[in-house]
Amino acid sequence: MLLRNPVSLAGIALSIVSLANIFLFVLIDLIASKPGPYIGILAYMVSPAFFVLGLLLILAGLLLERRKKVTPTEFYPVIDLNDRTQRSAVISFSTFLIVFVIVSSAGSYKAYEFTESVAFCGQLCHTVMNPEFTAYSLSPHARVGCVDCHVGQGATWFVKSKLSGTRQVFAAAFNTFPRPIPTPVHNLRPAQDTCEQCHWPKKFYGGQLKVFTHYANDEKNTLRQVRMLIKTGGGDPATGAPEGIHWHMNIGNKIEYVASDEKRQVIPYVHVQDLQGRVTEYFAKDSTLTKDQIAKAPRHHMDCVDCHNRPTHIYVPPDQSVDQALAARRLDISLPFIKQEAVTVLTGTYATTDAALQGIAKGIDNFYESKYPGIAKTKQLEIRNAVAELQQIFQHTTFPEMKLNWQTHPNNLGHYYFNGCFRCHDGQHVSSDGRVIGRDCNQCHTVMADSQSTSGVAGTPMFHHPVDIGDLTQVNCADCHTGGVGP
């Protein structure tokens, strides 16, 4: 018989297992209320591909047998179930085949489950994805699976993500991946398909009180707190007139923009359509693009992630990390200049993480031994705890091997370390009728209390900058604030 050869038999086995897997995955896809994003590729691409491979192996075996010029005397094997030996062989083979198919199907399903796991996405390629996995583990979305945001339902998003994943596998295997890994800003799914599966934009309105805690770079690590009312506002006319920060939510308004750089940090054009359908176009006065170039450029429909662009992979700047550690009493505020020295060692240049951990310990120890020898002796425990805390902060925010730190990925939420809001609200975007996208601080927030403030009209607290830099409306915070010790 022409099928009696190892190649064809292997093809038959592969085809049977592939058919079983196709049946299993298609069944899951049909009956599951919310099938996983990987199920489609396994059911309709991977398993059928292996099935076709099995058929090709069968054909290859047939052709090889024919080339031997052996004329088969019987096309089908003769099986006599009355023969005890043959009956035992048939039962054994059938049992093995059934068990093999069941085990293979179960193994395939477990493999599918693993491809959806956080361990697969974040830990399989430890060096490559270590920064993203570390930040994810510490983020507010640490219980949300990676695939829920990065892989979409439906063929288009699915194929895009899987083709991208294939390229990433080859890049990791041949050590050709970029350092740092760029943010996939161009192929992320719309917020309506991800964020809004949990967050309900129409229910976000009103205001919220936030307390900003800062410690000065002086000997006493002087505490300063600013209580600020954040005008969250809302975009749904059902809860009031669209206003505040969430005026941008595209519920009552439609906003589109053109970006002239890959990271979407430079925005020369903004298109706004209001509730009545009226359109206003704003052009940046300092833009290098002409109106014809802007007209031909791709437009981006603004959604949640244009501002909340680091909802999970958050790399906290060193001075903010140290402020948080001081506020939580993980760093002893009685250590003189601990804020300044902590940020100094965290922002040092290090070739590797191991070198950084050694440099942090050496820098803190040397500072207190040389400047405050008495404290170095009496507060040894506090200094050791400070070193351990700073080493942990570094490992959570800076990754020398991947050339990644808090500066490599802009965070558009706010405007302290990056331009963020000021990408549009810079006073430079002007419409044809003279309207300007303003940068009045009170549009989005109001200072309620400041431990170092002066009073304005009717006793309203006014923000007082620690250093006199003139008119605050003429500069951006990010012009000076880099996350380090000073400008």
Secondary structure by P-SEA (a helix, b strand, c coil): cccccaaaaaaaaaaaaaaaaaaaaaaaaacccccccccccccccaaaaaaaaaaaaaaaaaaaaaaacccccccbbbbccccaaaaaaaaaaaaaaaaaaaaaaaaaaaaaaaaaccccccccccccaaaaaaaaaaccccccccccccccccaaaaaaaaaaaaaaaaaaaaccccccccccccccccccccccccccccccbbbbbbbbbbbccccccbbbbbbbbcccccccccccccccccccccccbbbbbcccccccccccbbbbbccccbbbbbbbccccccaaaaaacccccccccccccccccccccaaaaaaaaaaaccccccccaaaaaaaaaaacccccaaaaaaaaaaaaaaaaaaccaaaaaacaaaaaaaaaaaaaaaaaccccccccccccccccccccccccccccccccccccccccccccccccccccccccccccccccbbbbbcccccccccccccccccccccc
